[in-house]
Amino acid sequence: MRVLHLYKDYAPVIGGIENHIGELARGLRGCGIDAQVLVTSTGRATERLTLDGVPVTKAGRLLSVSSAPLSLAYYPLLYQLERGVDIAHAHLPYPPGELGQLFLGRSRRFVVSYHSDIVRQKLLGALYSPFLWQVLRRAALISVASPAYIQTSPFLSAFPEKCRVIPYGLEVDDYAATPALEKAAAAWRKSYGNRPLLLFVGKLRHYKGLHVLLDAMHQIDAHLLVIGSGMMEQPWKQKTADEGLTAKVTFLGEASDADKLIAYHAADLFVLPSTNRAEAFGIVLTEAMAAGLPLISTELGSGTSFINRHEETGLVVPPEDAPALAAAINRLLHDAPLRKQIGAAAQARARAVFSKESMLTRMIALYQEALDT
């Protein structure tokens, strides 16, 4: 079986969808499927690479509009690469790529992974919606990471019969505790005075809600570690300084996978205070669960509450509500037995639902179902 993944970016660009496509492509090739990737380059030159065993074509980029790279080279490459392809697999949203598939696609079957509605760019969303309807009608099947998104998306709710729930998967065992990891985590805790540690991991974007967590920190006796970078980094650092929180909050910037793993095991709680449905899933929640961390997240009508079950794997609070967020954090910080119970349940759920093996099995079944229709 030959599969071509279509999106805007790929490694070394860091992001949830980019990381997911990499995991998926590598895993599929490990299962004997000829998986390739077509994306745009970060520069003007077109590149043909092999990254971790995956053939990747990066079409030269002209410019970006509302976070969507534009590349004229993308379209002839799409037409060329789809020759003899069984499955063209588009990862939405990337409007220029989906339009190319509509007009130039020639694979045997076309499937879609619907990662998120277009939430913030209202004008772009309005202009694109007629084409998106056509993309979803054309698709044989649609992969969605959580059942909640099928119900709450105005587009997916029109095609429930095409949707198949395939949660993002990870190598759960990679996050398990080891003696060396526990030693490193203890050193991290000591470096922060052995105070309770809260952890946030993610791109510092508008919808991540870190400003709400900073407001909540005034009511919390703990230290917050922030891993990630992005356009909101400087404004949120300034807010931290302006409100006298620098002794309680440390911005660590981008971190290596090894340091992130230490942070997951050093922390007492993982907090993802996202504010809207642009947080369609929250892969970092599954990483924290795999490490055995209790979760605090927000109710968005997206995949976050599919991952984090309230009172089972963590606590779920309303978005943009700093007092409720502080109360939930303080409740778990002050109840060590509950934290231990919830952390164990979170790790068990990660293993049962969010493993890479489960994701690959379900995705291959989706491809076969599409080919059989």
Secondary structure, 3 states (H helix, E strand, C coil): CEEEEECCCCCCCCCHHHHHHHHHHHHHHHCCCEEEEEEECCCCCCEEEEECCEEEEEECCCEEECCEEECCCHHHHHHHHCCCCCEEEEEECCHHHHHHHHHHCCCCEEEEEECCCCCCCHHHHHHHHHHHHHHHHHCCEEEECCHHHHHHCCCHHHCHHHEEECCCCECHHHHCCCHHHHHHHHHHHHHCCCCCEEEEECCCCHHHCHHHHHHHHHHCCCEEEEECCCCCHHHHHHHHHHCCCCCCEEEEECCCHHHHHHHHHHCCEEEECCCCCCCCCCHHHHHHHHCCCCEEEECCCCCHHHHCCECCCEEEECCCCHHHHHHHHHHHHCCHHHHHHHHHHHHHHHHHHCEHHHHHHHHHHHHHHHHHC
